[in-house]
Amino acid sequence: MADDLVLDPDIRIYVFVPIVIITFLVGIIRHYVSMLLSSQKKVDIVQVQDSQVMIRARMLRENGKYLPEQSYQMRRAFFNDEETGYFKTQKRQAVQQNPMTDPSMMTEMLKGNLTNVLPMIVIGGWINWTFSGFVTTKVPFPLTLRFKPMLQRGVELQSLDASWVSSASWYFLNVFGLRSIYTLVLGENNAADQSRVMQDQMSGAAMSMPPDPKAAFKAEWEALECAKHIWVLKNSEKKLFS
């Protein structure tokens, strides 16, 4: 069946192209709505400083083997010295952030759901209902059967080749695949790019400090104390020219 399958040319006009246009226009609208709802976030300079120090300490533990012994010990002393070390001299109080008691955090969460999650669910459900059962296109390379649930959502045919893409799956491919078009039309920093929004959320979570900075400092101090330094580049020039 997969070898003899021929798509109706009207599918390109009434299904394939409309899904691309709808996805693109929804991204444009989401960008401008996000700009209207966005507010200036207050950045705590102390929290940013602590998060950067934690990242630097972790990078020293992971990549200190590429530094000479003296350079490594100087950097570790900056963090762990008993009298002047950053982790010993900086005293921080535990700050418990409860979203239920912080109106600003609740508002930001609501704005994020309103501009990112809700449009994807509503438009995706509408496209799945309107264009249900259509096969829109085919990828130009063979795929295994493990890709069928991802590329053929809404089309339950065991005999259909895994390279064919259903209308619902075509919509989700457009949601994450129009990044270059959004960059060309809206610029680099736009709110329409769903993949960039997910990356920002992940990077923000990575840079955020734990609720108890004192415990985080202590854990990182102990990790640096236990770390053993072995310079892997010792005699590297001799090995290179030998």
SVG drawing of the C-alpha trace seen along z (x, -y; Angstrom):
<svg xmlns="http://www.w3.org/2000/svg" viewBox="-13 -47 73 50">
<polyline fill="none" stroke="black" stroke-width="0.4" points="0.0,0.0 2.8,-2.4 4.4,-2.0 1.2,-2.7 0.0,-5.6 -0.7,-8.7 -1.8,-11.9 -4.6,-14.1 -3.2,-17.4 -6.0,-19.2 -4.4,-18.1 -1.5,-20.4 -3.9,-23.4 -6.5,-22.7 -4.4,-20.9 -0.6,-21.2 -0.3,-24.9 -3.1,-26.0 -1.4,-24.3 1.8,-26.1 0.1,-29.4 -2.0,-28.9 1.1,-27.9 3.1,-30.9 0.3,-33.4 -0.3,-32.0 3.4,-32.4 3.3,-36.0 0.3,-36.7 1.9,-34.9 5.0,-37.1 3.1,-40.4 0.8,-39.2 3.9,-38.2 5.4,-41.7 2.1,-43.3 2.0,-41.1 5.7,-41.1 6.9,-43.0 10.3,-44.1 11.7,-41.4 13.5,-42.4 17.0,-40.8 18.6,-40.2 22.3,-41.0 23.3,-38.9 21.5,-35.8 23.0,-36.3 26.5,-36.6 26.0,-33.5 24.7,-31.4 27.7,-32.4 30.1,-31.5 28.5,-28.1 28.9,-27.6 32.5,-28.6 33.2,-26.3 31.6,-23.4 33.5,-24.2 36.8,-24.2 36.0,-20.7 35.2,-19.3 37.9,-21.0 40.6,-21.7 42.6,-18.8 43.6,-21.0 45.2,-23.7 48.6,-23.5 48.8,-22.7 49.5,-26.3 46.7,-27.8 44.3,-25.2 45.2,-25.8 44.9,-29.6 41.4,-29.2 40.3,-26.7 41.7,-29.0 39.4,-31.8 36.4,-29.6 37.6,-27.4 40.2,-29.4 39.3,-29.3 39.8,-33.0 39.1,-34.7 37.3,-32.0 34.0,-33.0 32.1,-30.0 33.4,-30.8 33.0,-34.6 29.6,-35.0 26.7,-34.4 23.3,-33.9 19.9,-33.4 17.6,-30.7 14.8,-32.3 11.6,-30.2 9.8,-31.2 6.2,-29.9 4.4,-30.6 1.1,-30.5 2.0,-33.5 3.9,-35.5 1.5,-37.3 4.2,-38.2 5.3,-34.6 1.7,-33.5 1.2,-36.2 4.3,-35.2 3.2,-31.6 -0.2,-32.5 1.3,-34.7 3.5,-31.9 0.6,-29.4 -1.5,-31.9 1.0,-32.8 2.7,-29.4 0.9,-26.4 -2.7,-27.4 -2.4,-28.4 -0.5,-25.2 -3.2,-23.0 -6.1,-24.9 -4.7,-25.2 -3.4,-21.7 -6.7,-20.3 -8.6,-22.3 -6.2,-21.2 -6.4,-17.6 -10.2,-17.9 -10.5,-19.8 -7.8,-17.9 -8.2,-14.6 -7.2,-11.6 -5.2,-13.4 -1.7,-12.3 0.0,-15.5 3.6,-14.7 6.4,-12.2 9.9,-12.6 12.6,-12.0 14.3,-9.2 13.2,-5.8 12.4,-5.6 11.8,-2.7 8.5,-1.8 9.4,-3.6 8.7,-6.9 5.1,-6.0 3.5,-7.2 5.4,-10.5 4.8,-11.2 1.4,-9.6 -0.6,-10.8 -4.3,-10.4 -3.7,-7.9 -3.8,-4.3 -2.7,-2.2 -0.3,0.6 0.5,1.0 1.4,-2.7 5.1,-3.4 6.7,-5.3 7.9,-8.0 4.5,-9.5 3.4,-12.4 -0.1,-13.0 -1.8,-16.4 -1.5,-16.5 2.1,-15.6 2.8,-18.1 1.4,-20.8 3.8,-19.9 6.7,-19.8 5.9,-23.3 5.6,-24.5 9.3,-23.7 10.5,-24.0 9.7,-27.6 12.5,-29.0 14.5,-30.4 11.4,-32.0 10.5,-33.7 14.1,-34.9 14.0,-36.4 10.6,-38.1 10.8,-39.1 14.5,-39.1 16.7,-37.1 15.0,-37.6 11.4,-36.8 8.7,-35.1 7.3,-33.0 10.1,-30.5 8.8,-27.7 12.1,-25.9 13.8,-29.1 11.2,-29.5 12.0,-25.9 15.7,-26.7 15.2,-29.8 13.2,-27.9 16.0,-25.3 18.8,-27.8 16.8,-29.9 16.4,-26.8 20.1,-26.0 21.1,-29.5 18.7,-29.8 20.0,-29.3 18.7,-26.6 16.3,-27.8 19.1,-27.5 22.3,-29.1 24.2,-28.3 23.7,-24.6 24.6,-24.9 27.8,-26.7 28.7,-24.0 28.1,-21.2 30.2,-22.9 32.9,-23.6 33.0,-20.0 33.1,-18.8 36.1,-21.1 37.9,-19.9 37.5,-16.3 38.4,-16.9 41.9,-15.6 43.9,-17.5 45.8,-15.6 47.3,-17.7 46.5,-15.7 48.6,-18.0 51.8,-17.3 54.7,-16.6 52.2,-17.0 54.7,-18.9 57.1,-15.9 54.4,-13.5 53.3,-15.7 56.8,-15.9 57.9,-12.4"/>
</svg>
